[in-house]
Amino acid sequence: MRKILFFSFIFFCSLSSFGQQYIIPMPQHLEVLQQASFSLKGNLVIGTSTFEAQSKYLAHQLEGLLQSKVTLKKSGTVRFQKINHQVAGQHDYYELKIDAKGIVISASTDDAAFYAVQTLLQLVEENQTKGSIPALSIKDYAKFTYRGAHLDVSRHFFTADEIKLFLDYLSRYKMNKFHWHLTDDQGWRIEIKSHPKLTAIGAFRAVTEDVKDSKLTNDGRYGGFYTQEQVKDVVAYAKKLHIEVIPEIEMPGHALAALAAYPELSCTGGPFTVGTSWGVMDDIYCPKEETFDLLEDVIDEVVTLFPSHYIHIGGDEAPKTRWKACAHCQDLIKKEGLKDEFELQSYFIKRMEKYINAKGKSIIGWDEILEGGLAPNATVMSWTGVEGGIHAAKTGHDAIMTPVSHMYLDYYQGNPQSEPLAFNAELRLDKVYSFNPIPKELNAQEAKHILGPQANMWTEYIANFKHVEYMLFPRLLALAEVAWGTSNPDEYKSFEKRVIHEFAYLDRKRINYSKAIFELNGNIVFKDGKMYYELSTIKNDGTIRYTADGTNPNIESPIYQGPLLVDQTVTINAANFSVDRMLGSVLKQDFVISKSTGKSIQLLHEPSEAYYGNGAATLVDGVNGNKQYFKKNWLGFNGQDLIATIDLGTETTFSNVELNVVDQNASWIYYPKAVRVYVSNDNQNFTVVKEVGKEVISESKGTIKLSFDQQTAKFVKVEVQHLNQIPLGSTGAGSAAWLFVDELSVY
């Protein structure tokens, strides 16, 4: 790491006369040769005697960039040469030397030559207006052999041309694996000629609100699939970009689309419909011979389409509910001498692995394939944390690190109030950049089994490709540097400068991206019995301006100079400005003031640490929580009631209490079964003034309003009873239900 930091100093200081060179991912080593440069003007000649494919690719790209003719000859001012370079941990080594005479690309492999070209193209773009590239020497290599990104096309479908765009984005930043999530409960996306109902039925689902603007079939269904010819075309396109396409065929869970087409492959016989909601479904493949026959037929066709070394078989989130009640499954457990349903899953995976291995392929599975015993030659994709990867590496198996904590791009990357809808968690740019794929628990030998990182793009809330772009950028840039092996969290600000500079490229390409890097943060603070709204920026530059009349701020709006007192219902809009230009997006915050806002509040039970918000004060801060995002402005309780007592300060007259709750069963979140309101003047003796049950709550649409005869009291106690266990037939059946509550408003 010291060498990287040393060269980083040269990189950013010694180029001052030429301007900084904003390369992503940062090369391992870069230095200035002399105060000279290579001219980009005139007729460029590229030699083709070595790495001919890369020569032609470079010529084509340069013609587009420079809008001038680039000549291909046996030798030229830009030339490639083959070198032998084999050093452990230095994958795809290349050298790039630029001086006044020309450019020499020395590479150890075809892949390395391609990555050298990507670096050169970034240098050309950076220096195009100057007309020359400074004289540089770069010696570069990848730390990890696996540098991956995943795209879920099952929850929402994206065209083959959009997949190619995704591949373009990966290739610019030297990513080399594309994990194509082709099957799931909500859609089967790959043509299987031996079983046409997989796409005729399984590729289309009923329309839900999130796809109302999408293209539909003539009979009003939503979806799509890739023909085998389209798959071949995408794979060939990826090969030119030196990207390996890894298909995923989910098993034994996430199989509802396939079961809708072939219900006889289930434990119950169906009937089923293709999934229209998100979550974990109880109906999965039944491990009987006809199931294995179909899956083997699928594998037979998949292996002919994908030259990848790997087939991803999923293996995650496979509830054992149906298997426990299935006579065939129980008989199979006895016949095979298995201990339980977890070992039955291992039997399922091992049987499919043996078949796939016989086809010359290896399997990857999500870390649940560890349950019941790991298949002999499997690679583990560790997503629930890093523990799966640690276990795999310590037992001699390869692992790919893709933990939810750092690698899930369907999470919000900024304030949910100013970001498009996403999964209810947060993953900011600096968090991605901080990821170290090699867990500290591994020794040097074990660490060799960590192939590299992968970021996952699940698309439950991503209905179009522009939204995919938005969730990908700029976090892809952080992933790329982590995967290449030159990320350094201590130098994050330096990386951030390169990211902001890269925005100009994204703008030119009309790529949609998040500007959360410029966003404001808004925090509610309580002081001396009053409530304030405090604004701050992630970056300490620019000027914060705000309005309190609901309009968007502009350069004439008041300058924020300190916390804003909130003592009435108001909408505060704020943004960061640099000179006359707004940076990022507008932060909007609505405050609805009631008689309980800002008052003292006590909870009988503490909320879950993961959903703690701002503690008990979250319930009386005048802010109604976003029902799609639970990390902020909500309190979450798992298997416990909310019992809150509000001290109104003095005897107060009121006749209404309102509260917000959430019902998202796929995420194990349920409406409460009852709500009660009590009043008291001594905080000891309470009287019930209102109670509502399931019927009223289910009709509330998440905002429960309790009206009662006018009361005069100092204390209000609100009791919200959780559902207890999740009912049978629902996702997570038998587990404790979650209860989410926000804003106890007294009127």
Buried (B, 14 or more C-beta within 10 A) or exposed (E): EEEBEEBBEEBBEBBEEBEBBBBBBBBBBBBBEEEBBBEBEEEBBBBBBBBEEBBBBBBEBBEEBBEEEBEBEEEBBBBBBBEEBEEEEBBBBBBBBBBEEBBBBBBBBEBBBBBBBBBBBBBBBBBBEEEBBBBBBBBBBBBBBBBBBBBBBBBBBBBBEBBBBBBBBBBBBBBBBBBBBBBBBBBBBBBBEEBEBBBEBBBBBEBEEBBEEBEBEEEEBBBBBBEBEBBBBBBEBBEEBBBBBBBBBBBBBBBBBBBBBBBEBBBBEBEBEBBBEBBBBBBBBBBBEEBBEBBBBBBEBBBEBBEBEBBBBBBBBBBBBBBBEBEEBBEBBEEEEBEEBBBBBBBBBBBBBEBBBEBEBBBBBBBBBBBBBBBEBBBBBBBBBBBBBBBBBBEEBBBBBBBBBBBBBBBBBBBBBBBBBBBBBBBBBBBBBBBBBBBEBBEEEBBBBBBBBBBBBBBBBBBBBEBBBBBBBBBBBBBBBBBBBBBBEEBBEBBBEBBBBBBEBBEEEEBBBBBBBBBBEBEBBBEEEEBBBEBEBBBEEBBBBBBBEEEEBEEEBEEBEEBBEBEEEBBBBBBBBEEEEBBBBBBBBBBBBBBBBBBBBEBEEEBBEEBBBBEBBBBBBBBBBBBBBBBBBBBBBBBBBBBBBBBBEEEBEBBBBBBBBBBBBBBBBBBBBBBBBBBBEEEEEBEEBBBBEEEBBEEBEBEBEBEBEEBEBBBBBBBBBBBEBBEEEBBBBEEBBBBBBBBBBBE
